[in-house]
Amino acid sequence: MCGITGYIGCRDAAPILIEGLRKLEYRGYDSAGLALLSKGRLNVCKKKGRVAVLADEVAKKPVSSHIGISHTRWATHGGVTDENAHPHVSSDGRFALVHNGIIENFEQMKNFLIEKGYTFSSQTDTEALVNLIAYHYDHRTDDTMENRFMEAVRKALMHVEGTYGIAVISPLHEVQMIAARKGSPLLIGIGKDERLVSSDVLGFAGRATNVIYLEDGQIASLTTDNCDIVTISNKPIDFVVNEIDWELENADLGGATHYMEKEIFEQPKALENAIRGRISDDESTAVLSGLNISPSELRQIDRILFCSCGTAWHACLVAEYLIEKYARIPVEVEYASEFRYRNAPLDKNTLVFVISQSGETIDTLEALRESKRKGYKTLAITNSVGSTIARESDGGLYQYAGKEVGVASTKAFTSQVVICLLIALYLGRLRDLSYAEGREIVEAIKSLPSLVEETLKQAPLIEKIAKKYAHYKDFLFLGRLSEYPIANEGALKLKEISYIHSEGYPAGEMKHGPIALVSPECPTLIFGNSGSALPKIISNAQEIKARKGPIIAVTDSPEAFEGVADDIIAIPHVHKSIRPIISTIPIQLFAYYVAVELGNDVDKPRNLAKAVTVE
Ligand code: M6R
């Protein structure tokens, strides 16, 4: 979603801001803009389309400046136009602002400001805020010149209902930038003689060595070599400065064509990182110190609730299967966006987990807050060190999958699933899972990276199959048990990047409705692995074949699908506990190659954002 970068320092601001925006492109956006201060003047350039379009425009009229703000917009209020792109400037021309979030009461603000003579040129909510800042600037004449800018922003923000991450500059204060957050991530980067602002560490484009994570309700005043932070009620804050681990944040394409391709093939490494140091061979269990919860407390848990969105929600569904199977603890899975509002009754001894790759998804963050507010211990599984979800949870486990840039989540998903398996193993071994069963799971987990490596070798075959099916308009994905969530994940991956309508179902549900879709025009990808459910799955496949539906089987028992499936993707025969991960690899590759065949923008699919920071 929207990306913010801001710069104040002794270097030329424009190239740094553009580079920052380039690094934030992966978040998903539809327009980009930049404002620079130079010699008491505000220079604004904004364009719909890609950052490259903005960069070309900026290059036509270079402005030498040491302070500026920039933005990639993902449209919420108002269409994708140059006018609606950020930065927005107050109608008196004295303030420029970039904003991520939604100002819910902007209509009231706007009406108030129109009465006072302010004018508006966009359809955005943001323009109301920048004008309100101008209004408060003029109505706080008791403030000294030094804190007048900060106070105007602070006063304006006190009237905002909704969410924001903002950066503001003014030609009246050429050596100061104001940044604030509530509900939308905002980070302050510290470099040598420079301060940066960004919605994401990547936006610092490698310049900052340290980072301050602004908390909700905090406002920062930045100069080249200083940073002061107060709360919205004007209380000074003692903030923590963290070092940035650029190795963890590294996001180069390497030799790959797309980030998604790179990230699919990085999974053996990502899984290795997620597992490292988290297995006890001696005790055949997992070592999960990050949970911050004692074994005796864990033994009191009667129920676990998992909350998430999108792909992470599918990881929760796999967690349900794994934890119920190995730890025998009842698990519920909720969409985070529903949990927050539906006030579900929870048992006293419920433990809550949220899963979020980005650690910034607003629905998941609010579900976490709601759960904590009700007094439940709330833990997080996230890939983003220092993210809001990581900071606000009572404990949790980092995925260490490395930065995921492709909008379609791949390596983050499989590393979330392996962490859920580690949790299932740990909880199981605290209860009734025997040493021998634990041992089998431990061995399975240890073999995962090499088994994923082996499965990835099917890429050329899957590419061929993907080309054959790329031009269909509808798809069904069917799986049973722990592969039902993977069927959902397959359908989500395909629709996200190929824009092909696809649905995931438990295979047994097929006859209760989805079979109506089956025809020569609607292929089905079906998971069919060895075990008691295999004969049933073969029957499902036969029923599809009888209706002339094309079938792709993903299976560890290829012989069982001979003469039934049109195409077969063989996967290794593995322990049940890791099967969902192995089964995921073919559907990721399939979706990727279909999208490539269709010529789609794989890493930045239309309408989607990497971190969904507005509700
Ligand atoms: O960052 P999160 O894991 O919280 O994101 C949740 C979803 O928005 C995300 O998984 C989304 O569904 C992806 N685009 C899936 O590929």
Residues whose N, C-alpha, C, O or C-beta is under 5 A from the ligand:
A	BS01	M6R	C309 G310 T311 A312 I355 S356 Q357 S358 G359 T361 V407 A408 S409 A609 K610 V612
